[in-house]
Amino acid sequence: METKDAVLEAILKHIREREGSSFLPCEEAFKIAADLSVDMHTIGRTCNINKIKIGQCQLGCFK
């Protein structure tokens, strides 16, 4: 399985629904990146391509 497929599969396992859209909690994004040994840019790009928002940011950047 290609890395991008593994990343998307992992993200889809962790997405949640809020206000009619899908989002990935920031904490989960970091965990996926560490588990798959990919950088956060890959996680962010995969989310953008699939219209998945990152939420619950520990830094308050994404609400």
N, C-alpha and C positions, 0 to 999 in steps of 0.2 A: 504494500500500500504506500502510495506517495505521501510525503510529509504533509502537503496541503490537504489531502483527504483525511489524514489522521487528525489534523488540527480542527477541521470543520466538524468531524464526527465528535471530537471531545467537546467542542463548543456547544453543539446541539444537545449533548447530554446535560449541559449545565445551564442552558438558557431558561429564562422565566418570562412570563407574560405580565405586562403592566401597561395599563391604559391603552390596550389594543395593539401594543407593539412588543417585539421580543427584545430582551436585554440580557446581558451577561454581567453579573456582579464583578466588580474590579478584582476582588480577592480571588475569585475563581479564574479570572484571566491570568493572573500571575501564577496560580497553581498549575494551570494547563501548560503555560510556557515552560515552567520548571520541569514538569513531568515529561514533556516531549522534547526538551532541550532545544527550544526555539526562542527567538527573541520576541519581545512584546510588539515590535513592529509587525511581525507575521500575524500575531493574534489580532491586532487592530485592523490590519488590511483585510483579513478574512472576515471579520465582523462587518467592515464597511461594504465589502462586496456582497455580503448576504443580508444587508440591511438590519443588522443586529446592533443595538446600542449597548455601550458599556455604561453601567450604572453602579450606584452605591460605592463611589470612589472613596477610598480612604483619605485622599487629599482634598476632597470636595470639588474636584474638577468636573466630574460628570455626576449629575443628580438623577 
